[in-house]
């Protein structure tokens, strides 16, 4: 965010615009003049560090329409309206609709300066509070599954905090790109096992390798050994079983045995290895429906689902889209040493209109691409299951 606050004057009368600009500059304000609402919106974003002073009567789009657009972009961005004698009733209604103040023509320079100073002070407090909140969220949540202020994400935070001291096995369910693996990592880090290993067993990856593990199959001895070794690495820590819906039935039987007994028996051996680990499974499928269809073992589902964390899709928490986009844009800008893309009104409208089939991962990729200067097209087709 910019350290210096700025006044943007939106006025199509060149003489009035110049008089306002000169009066404010004499008091040390940084100013700029724009002749239309359309041009103003191209210069504004939710991160605009300043205030807007706009005439009500502008060509094409009025100052009242500009106020409404700015309220959508950032309801805390102060807008001061300039009114003619016959516009007082409109200005009063605009104050009810969120305008910070209004100036009736002709107004004294002192009145303009006072109104601008109050609005800028208000904006300064808002910007400083946002920085504090960003820092607080960064400290409280290491990555994006916990960022946001929607009711759904607040409920998720409370759920995860209630599980912080637990060692119970957990099923994390959510659509592709909703942050299941990162939530699993959070649960591990926040648990008493946080100092132990966090080991990932990706079922979809194993199947791509030809995969059977857990002691099943005769032709995959090397892969079986890798799987068993990975499970043993989780001893004292957490075992994440990703995409558990991809696990073949024989492997499900073996996992159920591990969950019940916490032991592994290597194929062809009578040696029993104790596995002291917490199991977190993730799935983007409806495991209950799969179990009813005979495609997933019901006993395994009911054992895992005793503690379930459901991640909300991004389309059900649209109020989090803007802060998430800005978070990702800042991360990408820092990594690439480039300016972060602004969240303009037009861009905000595009983000809110999209259904986000790839969820937060898709939003992150969009922010990364825009930071690199790439044009990103959005499609509401279903995201690939990865």
N, C-alpha and C positions, 0 to 999 in steps of 0.2 A: 504494500500500500504506500502511496505517495506520502512523504512527510509534510509537504506544503499543501495547505488547503487552497482550493481554487473556486472562483465564482464564474459560472457560465451564464452569460446574459443572452437571452433569446428574444430578439426584438427586430422587427422588419423596418422600423423607422430609424434611419441612420443617425439622425440628430439625437434622438432619445438614447439610442445605444451608446453613442459617443459620450454624451453627458454622464450617463451611469458609469461607464468605464473610467472616465477621468476622475469622477468623484471618489470611486473606490480605490483607484490607483494612488491618489494623493494620500489615502489613509494606509497605504502599504499592502493592499489586497492584490493578489494575482488574479487577473481577469482575462476573459476572452469573450468575443461576441459572435453570435450565430444568428442568421436572418430567418430561420424557419425551424419548426419542430422536427421535421424530417432530418435535417442536418444535425440538430442537437442530439437526436437519438443515436446517430452514428458515432458521436463522441462520448456517449454515456455508457456506463456499465455498473454492475453492482459494486464494483470496487472504486468507483469515482470518488476521489477524496475532495469533496467540496459541496457546493450548493448550486441550485439553478434559480435564476431570476427570469421569469418569462412574462411577456405580455399575454393577455387573454386572447386578444384579437390578432391572429396571425393568418397568413395566407394558407389555404388548403386545410391543414390540421391546426386546430385551435390550441391555446394554452391549456384549456381544460382537458382536451384529449391527450396532450403531452403529459399532464399531471397523471392521468389514468395509466398511461404507458409506463411512466416512471414508477408508479406504485406497484405495477406488476414486476418490474425489474428489481426494485429495491424499495420496500415500503418505508424505509428509514432515511431515504435521501430527501433532504428538505427542498421544497419548491416554494418560492415566493412569487406571487402573481401580481402583475401590474394591471390595474383596471382603469377604464374610463368612467366618467360620471354615471353612465347608465348601466354599468356592469356590477354595481355594488351587491345586488341580490345574488348574482352568479358567484361573486367572490366569497360571500358568506357561505353559500352552499359548498364551494370548493374547500373552505376551511373545515367544514364538517366531513368532507371527503378525503381530508388528509393534507391539505396545503399548510405550509408552515406559517405563512403570513400573506398579507396583500397590501399593496401600495396604490393609493388612489391618485391619478393624475389631476393636477400637477403636484408633485411631492417635493419636499425640501431634500437637499443632499443628506442632511443629518438623519432624516427618517430612513433613507435608503441604507446609510451606513449602519444605523442601529439594527435594522432588520437583518442585514447581511451578517453583522457580528454575532447576533443571537443564533442565527441558523448555523453559522460556521462552528460556533462553540458546541452546539448540539451535535453536529456531524463529527466533530473531533471526538466527543465522548463515545459516540457509536463506533467509530473506527478503532479507538483504543480498546473498547470492550470486545470487539471482534478479534483483535489480536490476542487479547488475554484468553478468550474462549478457544481460539485455534491452538494456542500453546497448551491450554489445559487438556484439550482433546488429544493432542499429540502425546502428551505425557501419560494420559489415562489409557489410550488405545494406540497400540503400535502400528496398526494398519486399518484399512478402510471398513472392515465389517462392522466396526463399532461407531463409526462417524455418522452424525446426523441427529436430528431432533424430532423426527416423525414419531408418532405413537408406537409404530411397529418396531422401530430401532431402539426406542427407550425400553420397550418390553424385552427385547433381545438382550440389552445390556443388563437389565435386572435379572434375567434368567441366568446369564453367564456368571454374574457376580454371586448368585446363590449357589452355583456349582463350583466356585473357585476353590473351596477347601475340600472338595469331594474327590474320591477316587472311583466313583461309580462308572461303569461302562456307559457310553453315550452313543446314540444314533443322531447324526446331524443330517437333516434333510433340507434340500433346497434346489432350485433350478440351476442349470449350468451358469457359471459366472457369478453366483451369489455370494461366494466367499466361504464355502464349506471347509476347505483345507486350512484357511487362515483362522477360522473359528476353532477348529480342532487344535491348532497350534496355541491359540490363546488359552484354551482349557488346560492344555499341558503345562504351559508356563505358569499359570495361576494356581496350579495344584501342588500338593506336597511332593509330587514326582517331577516338579519343574527342573530340578538339577540333574535328572536322569536323561537318558537318550529319548529322542522323538524319532521313531522309525516309521517310514511309510511303506506300506505294501499295496501297490496299485493293481487292482484286479484287471482292469482293462489293459494295462501295459503287459501284464503277464500273459493274457490271452493272445495278445498280438505276437508275443514271443513263442507261441505254440503251446501255451502254458497250462500245465497242471502242476500243482504243488501240494503241500500238505500230505505228502506221501502217496499221491495218486499217480499212476502211469508208470510205464516201464522204460520209455524212451527218452525221458527228460531228467535223467539222474542229476546232471549238473544244475539244472534249473531248480529241481527239488531241493538240492543242497543249499542253493542261494536263498530260497524262500525260508527254509528252516533256520539258516544262519541269520537272516534278517529278523525273524521272530525272536530268536534268542538275544539279539542285540537290544531288543526292547525290554529285557529283564531289568526291573528296577525303574523303568520309565513308562513310556506310552507307545502303544502300537496303533497307528492309524491305518485302517483298512479302507482305502479309497475305492469308490464305485463298486460297492459290495454287491449290487444287483448283477454285476458281470460274473460273479463267482459261480462256477458250475456246481451242481448238486452234490457230487462227492466231496468237493472242497468245503461246501457248507456243513456237511456232516462232521468233517474234521474240525472245523472252526467251533462248532457247537461243543465238541468234546473239549477243546481248549478252554472255552468259556466256563464250562462246568467244572473241569478238573484242574485247570491251570497247569497242565503238563503236556509235553510233546514226546512222542515215541518215533524215533527215526526208523524209516522203512528197513526191514531186514535186521533190525536190532531189538534187543529186549531192554535196552537202556531207556530209562525214563528221565526226561529233563524237566525240571520245574520251571515254569514261566510265570514270574511275578511281574505282571504288567497290567496297566489299564488299557482297555480296548475302546477306541473311538472309531465308529464306522460312518462313512458318508455315502449318501445316495441321492441321485436326482430323479429316481423312479418312485412310483407308489409301491412300496414293498408289501403293504397289506394286500393290495390288489394282486400282485404277483404271487403272494402266498396262497390266495384263494384260487388262483389259476393253476396251482401246482408247480409254479416256476421258481418259487423261493420257499425254503423250508419254514413252515409256520413256527416251529419251536424256536428257531434262530431269530425270527423276526420278533416274537414276543419277548424273548430274553433281551434283545438289544433295545427294544422300544420302551422298556421300563422307564428310561430317561431319554426323552427326545427333545432336540432343539430344532425348531423349524425356522429357516431363514426366509424373510419376506422378499418377494421379487421387487425389483426396482420400480416397476410400474405401479406398485401399491404404496410407494412412499415417495411420491414425486417431489414433495417439499425438500427432500434430501439431495435432489439432482444437482442443484446449483452449488451447494457447499462441497459436494463430492467432486464435481467438475473442477472447481477452483483448487481443491486440495491436490488432485492429480496434475493439474496444469502447473502448479507451483513446484511439485516434485519433478516433473519433466523439465521445466525451465531450469531448475537448479542442476539437474543431471547434465543437460545439454548446453548449459551456459547460454541460454537464449531467453528472450522476453516471453512471459506467459501470455497465452491468448486471452483477450478480454471476453467477458461474458456479456455481450451486447444484448439488447432486447430481441433482435432478430435471431440470434443464436439461442437465446433462452427459449424462445417460442418453438424453435426446432427441437430442442432437447425435451421440452414438455410434451410435444406432440408425438414423440416416438414411443413405441411400446417396450423397447429394450429387451428383446428376446435373449440377448447375451448378458443381460443384467449389468452389474457394476464392472465386470471385466470388460464389457463392450464400451462402457462409458470411459473407462481408463484408457483403452486403446484409442478412442476418439480424441481425448485430451492430449495423449502423446503425439498423435498424428498432427493435430492442429499446431502444437508447439513446434513441430518440425517443419511447419509451413505446408503441410499436405492438405488437399481438399478431401474431406471425408463424406461419403454418401451413406445414408442410413436406410436400412431395409428392415421391415417388421417380420421377415421370414424367420422361421425358427432357427435358433443357433445350433451349430453342430454339437453333438454330444461328445464332449471331450473331458 
